[in-house]
Amino acid sequence: MSVRQYLRDNRINVAIVLLAIAAPASWMLRSWVVGSPPSNEFIGPPVADYVLYNSQVWSYDVDGQPSFTMTAPRMDRRGGDDSLYINKPVFEITAKKPGVPNWQGNAPFGWVNKSGTEMRLDGDVYMYRPAYAQGPMATLHTSNVTGWPKENRMETAAPATLTQGQSVMNGVGMRASLNDNHLELLHDVHGILYPRQKNATTQPASRGAAATATGARKAG
């Protein structure tokens, strides 16, 4: 029997075999030409072990003294790393020098690791320190701050605006060591600086004392 005769007499079986071979062959050809489909890397937010409402967190320094407090309408303790994800945190940073008032502030979101040694303040961050005998009222507006509460340090690479009394300084990037009441703007610093200011509520600086400031500046 010739091959042509065999194929004609068994055309249904032959067609099934050809389809069985063609299907995987076409899939392999497509994969070779187009490539593998992108993998879905989105895992989603970690699952909360529990949720705290209207709660408060305390942090203490290496000497066991209070250094940081935070209150929030909601805190999620996440499984795996035991960190806290915080909505609308309101915080207070304890001053280490006698007579210097505490810094107070708020942010849309926050995060604190399990041991309380590191925190993040995400979104717009506003901080405020009342006037005192050695300095005027101070405010700080920046965003996306990383802090180390036990050391009273914080930093950001975002733009920051520091106001002390009538002085206003703007820059990109900020470092602060609040133990010694030191704050530094790092790059592209400009603004109006009134030297030798004390409490601006009782000793306002005259307009003639103003000076334009450029370069990296430090504030007490």
N, C-alpha and C positions, 0 to 999 in steps of 0.2 A: 504494500500500500504506500502510495506516495505521501509526502508531507502535506501537500495541498489537499489531498483527499482526506487525510486524518484531521486536519484543521477544520475542514468543512463539516465533517461528520460529528466533531466534538466542539463545535464553536461555542457552546454555552460554557462548558468546563474551561475552555481556553480563555474565554473572556473573564471568568471569575479569577483565574490565576493571574492574568495580566493586571486586573484591578488591585489584587492583593499586593502585587509588587509595586505598582505605580503609586499607591497612596503613601507608604513610608518614604519612597524615593522622592516624591514631590515635597514632603515635609522637610526632609534633610536638605534638599536643594534650597528651599526658602530660608531655612535657618542659616545656611552657609552664606547666602547672599545678603539677607537682612540683618542677621545677627540675633543673639538671644534677646528676649524682651527684658526691659529694665526691671530690676528687682525693686520691690516696695520696701524702702528702708524706714518708712514711718512706723514707729512702734506705738506712739501715743503716750499720754502722760502717765507717770507712775501711779499705781493704785494707792489710795490713802488707807492707812491702817485705821485711823480715826480722825475726826474733825473736831476742833475746839472752837467755840464761839465766845466772843467777848472775853478774850483771854489775855494773859500777860506773861512775858518772858523776862527773866533776870539773867545777867551775865556778870561774873566776878573776875577781877584781874588775878595775876599770879600770886598776889599777897592776900587774896581772899576778900578784897574790898570791892564794893559795888562799882561797876564801870559802865553798865549799859542796861537800860530797860526798854521793852517794846510792848505795846498793846495793839490789838487788832480785833476787828469784828469777826475774823475767821482765820484759823490756822489749820493747815492740813499736814499731818505727820505722815510722811511717805514711807512705804515699806522698802526694804533693801538697804537704804543708807540712813534711815531714821532722821532725815533732815526735815525741816519745817518750811513749807511754802505758805506765804503770808499775804493776805489781802489788806490793802490800805493800812500799812503799819504806821504807827505814831511812836516815835522813839525819843529817848533822852540820854545824852552822853554825859557822864559824871565828870566834872572838872576835878583835876588833881591838885590845883593850887588853891590855897585858902583865899577867900574873897572873890574868886573868879566864878561867875555863874555857869550853870550847866548849859550845854547846847541842846536845843530841842528841834525836832524836825518831823517830816512826813514824806511818804512816797506812795505811788499806786500799788507797788508789789515789793515783796521782800523774800529773802531766803536766808536761812541760818543752818549751818551744818550741825551734826549731832553733838559735837563737843562744845559748840558755841564759840569756836575760835575764829570762824570766818562767816561773814554775812555779805549779801548783795542787796542793794536797793535799786530796783529797776524802774525805768521811766523817770519823770521829772522829780527831782529831789530838792526839797526846800528845808533850809536849816536857819535857826534863829538863836542868837545869844543876847540877853538883855544887857543894857549898859551897866557899868560898874565903875568903881573909883578910878581905875587905871585905864579905862577905855570906853569908847562909845558903843552903842548898840551895833551889832553886826548881823548881817544876813548873808546867806550863801544860796545861790540857785544853780544847780547843775543837773546831771542825769547819770544813771547807770554807774553807781558808786560801789566799789568793793571795799569792805572794811574788816578790821581785825579788832573786835571789841575788847578783848583782854589786854591789848596793847594800846588802845585808844588811837589807832591809826586808820586812815582811809585814803583812797585815791580814786581818780577817774581819768580817762583819756578824753572825756567829752568837754565841750565848752563850759566855762564856769564864770559866774558874775559874783563878785564879793563886794558888799557894801559895808563900810564902817563909818558911822556918822554921816558926814557929807561926802566922804571919799567913795568913789565907785571905780572898781577895777574889773576888767574883762580879760579873759585869757582862754587858752585851750590846754586842757590837762591841769590837774590839781593834785597836790599831796598835802596831807594834814597830819600833824602829830599833836593831838589835843592834850597830851600830858603836859607839854610845855607851851601850850597855847600858840602853836606855830602852824601857819597855813601858807602854802606857796603855789602861785600860778606859774605854769611851766613855759608856755609858748605863746607867741603872738599877743603879748600882754600890752594893754593900753587902757587909759582911763584918766581920771582926775584924782590926784592924791593931795590931801590936806595934811601936812606934817604936824607932829606934836599935838595931835588931838587927844583929848581926854573924854570925859563924859559930854557928848554932844548936846545933851538936854540942858546942861547948865553952862557949858563953855563952847558955844558955836564958833567955828572957825570963820574968819573974815574971808570975803571973796578974793582979796588980794593974796591970800596965803596959798591959793590953789596952784598946783603944778601939774603939767601933763606928764604922765608916767609911761615909759616904754621899757621893753625887756622884761626878764623874769623879776617878779616882785614877791616879797614875803610880808605877811601880815601877822601882827601879834594879837 
